[in-house]
Amino acid sequence: TSSHTRVGILNNPSSKINEDNTAIARGILTAFLTQNNSNLKTFLSKFSKEETAKSLAAGTKIAKFLIPGMDDDTFEKKYNTLGLDLIKTHQMFCQEVLKLLPGQMAIISNGR
């Protein structure tokens, strides 16, 4: 959030949710929950690249992607304990309330 913009994220996966295929989503949610705005923006810019997803799928640990200035301990503890229920809740909200198809993307705007 800033005086100009607020950003949030909801996950609407198209496949069955498990630990392996939610590493990016869990990393992004963890960053939103544990980091300040400037670290969050920098981390998300680095973390949301396709090569990051490939690297995580190949077994690279999430700690490799943390940036200087982040609260590494808080991030890793939250990441390791963030269950899949939150992502399942996002998925249910997207599909039942917003009427999105599995995997369908949308932008929701709500001005101040």
N, C-alpha and C positions, 0 to 999 in steps of 0.2 A: 504494500500500500504506500502511496505517497499522496501529496496534495493534488495530484493530477490523475493518478491511475491506481486501481486496485486489481489484483490478479489472483485468481483462484484456479483450481484444477479439479476436475472430476474424471475418474477413470471409467471407461466403457469398453472393457476388453471384448474381443470377439471369440476368444477361445476359453477353455476351462482354466480357471485360475489356480496357479500353484507357485511355489517358491521360485522355481527356475524362470518362469516366464513373466515374473512381476518385479524383477530386480530394478529396472528403470523406474517403474511407477513407485515402488517403495522408496527408492532413493530420492525422487522428487518430493514425495509427500514428507519424508523425513526432513529434508532441507527446509520445506515450508514450516515445519513444526519446531525446528531447532536453531535456525540461523537468522541473523539480522538481514535487513534488506540488501545492503551492498554485497555481503557474502553470498546471499541467495541468488542475486542476479548473476554474479560471476560464475558461481557453481553451475547454475542452470544452463548458462551459455556453453560451458565446457561439457557438462554431463549429457545434454540432449542431442549429441551428435551420433550419427549412425555407427561410427567406428567404436564409440563407447559401448553400444549395445552388443556389437560383435565381440568386443574384448571381454565383456562380462559373461557372455554366452560361452566363451572359450575358457572361463574359469578365473579371470582376473578378479581379485578382491576389490570391494568397493572403496577401501581405504586409498587405493592408488589414485582415485579421482578427486580426492579432497583437495581444497585449495588453501594456500597460506591465509591465516586469519580465521579460519573456521574453527569452531569448537569441536575438534575431532572426537573427543571422548563422548560428549553428549550425542553427537551425530551417530556414532557407531553403536552406542547402547540402544538408542531409539530404533535405528535401522534393524538391529538384530532382534528386537522385541516387537516390532510393528507386525501385527498379524495380518492375515489375508482377509479378515472380516471387514476391515475398513474398505478395501478395494471391492469386495463383494457388495457392500452397502452402496458404494458409488455406482456400481454396475446396476443394481436394482433400481436406484433412483433415476438413473439415466433412461432405463428401459421402461419403467412403470410410470414415472411421473412426467418425464420429458418426452416419452414415446419415441426414443431413438432405437434404431435397430442395433444389435450387437456390433460393436466396432465403429459405428457411425459417429462422426465428429460434428460438433456444433460450437458456436460461439454464443454465449449468453451475455447480454449487456444490461447493466442496471446502473444508470447514472445517479449521481448524488443530487 
